Amino acid sequence: MTDLSATTGVTDRPSGTAQQTGTTPDAIQQFLDRQRPETPCLVVDLAQVRNRYRQLRTALPDARICYAVKANPTPEVVGELVGLGASFDVASPGEIDLCLARGAAPESISYGNTIKKRRDIARAHEQGVRLFATDSAADLANIAEVAPGAQVFCRVLVDNEGSRTPFGRKFGCLPETAVELLVRARDLGLDAFGVSFHIGSQQLEPTAWEHGIDAARRVFAGCAEQGLRLRMVNLGGGLPAAYTQSAPPLADYVRRIEESLDRHFGADRPELLVEPGRFVVGDAGVLRSEVVLVTDSCDGESRWVYLDIGRYNGLAETEGEAITYRLRTSRDGDPVGPVVLAGPTCDGDDVLYQRTRYELPRTLRGGDWVDLLSAGAYTASYSSVGFNGFAPLPTHCVDGDQRH
């Protein structure tokens, strides 16, 4: 086994090569070395989660930080964030129950999914949740009927360019429609609170928030013309983790956001809400996998490396090769060559990387391990319940700073 600080040749560029840099966090490495857990598994360092939350709190001191629970719903992660005073962006009754069970106050929860059943809205309201997202007349009517007096914010559709995993047109409405919905919300007895947008997950362009802030300003102005004063702008998520493509530092994103807010709102700054997920937990996790087989391709030009982790038990974000993880292996330092990486299931789509060029040690064999770095977000939470009989991805938590 070689030092994990070694480089396993790989930059994610348009030509399709990926460069590995960085090391496995010490606490995670110690756990893997000592416990040798069954693979595949995800290991999360809670100290890294706390550090990331605190970084964001320092960078955006006036914003309400609602952790996007869907990124990693491990109870220990949620509990750590409750202890830090975080709020929570939830998508379902299950996530509400999780947050409440870990000690979150109902008023700290934002029901941010615009697609929800009437009975789920009612249940959330009965549990004390008072903040709801919407983007349609049908959903708004349900909120008004079963969550009377609740706060609502309307999600607008914005450009997701620069995002590795854009949302397409599933969520949000036009700014003009948002004005109509928020005025209607007021007339229905709801508290029309503000506007939200999301510029796509793993957003690599710091200027991307300009689209949403400009749209929010237009909604604010349209509502003001109807005698309705909005108070909040939800900046959504999108802040990145460290994959093979380099991302700008947090300071660059914050600077661009602040400049845009100044430009569009001036001294009349609204309340701010942000919904980070990947930024908080992504770099805190390492996914340990085992090599099942290494075979030559039928054309003899490359090797296929089959891992015991694939698209159905944790690596859904490799679809379209959108997210390209940095890798470490138990044979780092040996001569490398190109590979195709694939998962273990009997499904032809369970191939991780063919276009992105990864080069791994030529000595790699079945039984060796491969670590996927910065895998703390959207891995275990995307794992299937047992496709092909493969178990869901388990998560282990460690704490790199027991002094907190």
JOLIN-V158024 format. One record per run of one state. SS is the DSSP state (h for helix, s for strand, l for the rest). FROM is the first residue (numbers start at 0). TO is the last residue. If there is no record, write none. Layout:
ss,from,to
SS,FROM,TO
SS,FROM,TO
This chain:
ss,from,to
l,0,15
s,16,16
l,17,24
h,25,34
l,35,39
s,40,44
h,45,58
l,59,61
s,62,67
h,68,70
l,71,73
h,74,82
l,83,85
s,86,89
l,90,91
h,92,100
l,101,104
h,105,107
s,108,110
l,111,116
h,117,125
l,126,129
s,130,133
l,134,135
h,136,145
l,146,149
s,150,155
l,156,161
s,162,164
l,165,171
s,172,172
l,173,173
h,174,186
l,187,189
s,190,195
l,196,199
s,200,202
l,203,204
h,205,224
l,225,230
s,231,233
l,234,248
h,249,264
l,265,269
s,270,273
l,274,276
h,277,283
s,284,295
l,296,301
s,302,306
l,307,314
h,315,320
l,321,325
s,326,328
l,329,334
s,335,341
l,342,349
s,350,360
l,361,367
s,368,372
l,373,378
h,379,381
l,382,385
h,386,388
l,389,392
s,393,397
l,398,403
